[in-house]
Amino acid sequence: MTEGRPGGDSDVQLVERAQAGDVHAFELLVLKYQRRIQRLIGRMVRDTDLVEDIAQETFIRAYRALHQFRGDAQFYTWLYRIAVNAAKKALLDLKHDPLVTEAALRPAGDDDETFQPGNEPTTDETPETQLAAREIAAAVQSALEALPEDLRQAVTLREIEGLSYEDIATVMNCPIGTVRSRIFRAREAISARVRPLLDHQTGKRW
């Protein structure tokens, strides 16, 4: 199935059909968003074995609550919120802390609709630049893991998932001003960790 743009007319039509009892329509929505939801959960949960279970729970919850969806937000935003809440509940039940996994810092390959590393120029890569990139990635991960949960979630939804401030506000159930503040503080904290490494990488940008 060709993926339309998130929240486009195809989503509206599929949701309406699913609400009318068309199970196949909901299955199409699952196929459309399954990988994105798994990536989102994988960036919150350290235990990768839980990702598939939480994703499944997300879609089960979404199906059961589909009659409550009124279209006030885009469908994928509504679904993201369910996924975030499901991940939080799973982690709380296991008494684990939500941490961004190393996978969040790696290119997602053909699973990522917005970034295709194979298309990036590699002629300038050297062992030194590769080492520097790994050091910066490790610093970013360390900075992300050190962030409070609300800051980490906000910056992940913005910088990695590419959600708008309005969508993040819906997912996190808070005002847009709060979202902007959290993302600003998260960026500042990450920048503080990464800046010393960049000082040794003249001409390079993170």
Order of alpha helices (4+ residues) and beta strands (2+ residues): alpha-alpha-alpha-alpha-alpha-alpha-alpha-alpha
